[in-house]
């Protein structure tokens, strides 16, 4: 078992907060997005990359709809999404992206709010608050 003090990773500043680069390997990347209170991840899509995301805290809005903690989403290449954090605390999302190496991480802004989507809830109801 390792403690948080034993883990080292790169951090990147982003308009919405920061991104922890937890691990990058051949064909994938593992990231933790930190969304500042009152900030948002602009509506965007990755045309050449698919992603799976797990919302870790309660309070985020996805496509303008509330998302419970422990809700997972899969984003095929090119599917737009937007997160908003209307809360007074930082919110986090765990993201696995592929492919990563050899393919440009193109981010295509989308002009309108994406259509609401349904995710799969993994946390028990008492932990989704």
C-alpha positions in Angstrom: 0.0 0.0 0.0 1.3 3.5 -1.0 0.5 6.8 0.5 -0.3 10.0 -1.4 3.1 11.4 -0.4 4.7 8.6 -2.4 2.9 9.4 -5.6 4.4 11.9 -8.1 2.6 13.1 -11.2 2.6 16.1 -13.5 0.0 18.8 -13.1 -1.2 21.1 -15.9 -3.0 24.3 -15.4 -6.3 24.5 -17.4 -8.9 27.3 -17.8 -11.3 25.4 -15.5 -8.7 24.6 -12.8 -6.0 21.9 -13.3 -5.3 18.4 -14.7 -3.3 15.8 -12.8 -1.5 13.5 -15.3 -1.6 10.3 -13.3 -0.2 8.0 -15.9 0.4 8.0 -19.7 1.1 4.7 -21.5 1.1 3.4 -25.0 -2.4 3.9 -26.3 -4.0 5.6 -23.2 -3.7 8.3 -20.6 -5.2 8.5 -17.0 -6.1 12.0 -15.8 -7.8 13.7 -12.8 -9.6 16.9 -13.7 -10.0 19.5 -10.9 -12.8 21.9 -11.7 -12.7 25.1 -9.6 -15.8 26.4 -7.8 -17.9 28.4 -10.3 -15.8 27.3 -13.3 -16.7 25.1 -16.3 -15.1 22.8 -18.8 -16.1 24.4 -22.1 -18.3 22.4 -24.5 -15.9 20.4 -26.6 -15.2 17.1 -28.3 -12.1 15.0 -29.2 -12.7 13.8 -32.7 -9.7 11.4 -32.7 -10.0 10.0 -29.1 -12.5 8.2 -27.0 -12.8 8.8 -23.3 -14.4 7.3 -20.2 -15.0 9.5 -17.2 -16.0 8.9 -13.6 -17.5 11.9 -11.6 -15.9 11.6 -8.1 -17.9 14.2 -6.2 -21.5 15.5 -6.1 -22.5 18.9 -7.5 -21.3 19.0 -11.1 -23.6 19.7 -14.0 -23.0 17.7 -17.2 -24.8 19.1 -20.3 -26.7 21.4 -17.8 -28.0 18.4 -15.7 -27.0 17.4 -12.2 -24.6 14.4 -12.0 -24.3 12.3 -8.9 -20.9 11.1 -7.6 -19.9 7.8 -8.9 -21.5 8.3 -12.3 -19.5 7.1 -15.3 -19.7 8.1 -18.9 -18.2 6.9 -22.1 -17.5 9.4 -24.9 -16.9 8.0 -28.4 -14.7 10.1 -30.6 -16.4 13.4 -31.5 -19.2 13.3 -28.9 -19.4 16.8 -27.3 -19.7 17.4 -23.5 -19.5 20.2 -21.0 -19.1 20.3 -17.2 -20.1 23.2 -14.9 -19.3 23.5 -11.2 -21.9 25.7 -9.6 -20.7 24.6 -6.1 -18.4 26.4 -3.6 -15.9 23.5 -3.6 -13.6 21.9 -6.1 -15.1 19.0 -8.1 -13.1 16.1 -9.6 -13.5 13.8 -12.6 -11.3 10.8 -13.3 -10.7 10.4 -17.1 -9.2 7.6 -19.1 -8.4 8.7 -22.7 -7.3 6.6 -25.7 -5.6 6.6 -28.0 -3.1 9.0 -26.6 0.3 8.5 -28.2 0.7 9.1 -31.9 -2.6 10.7 -32.3 -3.0 14.5 -31.8 -5.2 15.4 -28.8 -7.4 17.6 -30.9 -10.0 19.5 -28.9 -12.9 20.8 -31.1 -15.0 23.5 -29.4 -18.7 23.0 -29.9 -20.9 26.2 -30.2 -24.0 24.9 -28.5 -24.7 23.0 -25.2 -24.5 19.3 -25.9 -27.5 17.0 -25.6 -28.0 15.5 -22.1 -26.7 12.0 -21.7 -27.2 9.1 -19.2 -24.3 7.6 -17.3 -23.9 4.4 -15.3 -24.0 5.0 -11.5 -21.5 3.0 -9.5 -21.8 4.5 -6.0 -24.6 3.4 -3.6 -27.5 6.0 -3.3 -26.3 7.2 0.1 -23.0 8.2 -1.4 -24.4 10.1 -4.4 -25.5 13.2 -2.6 
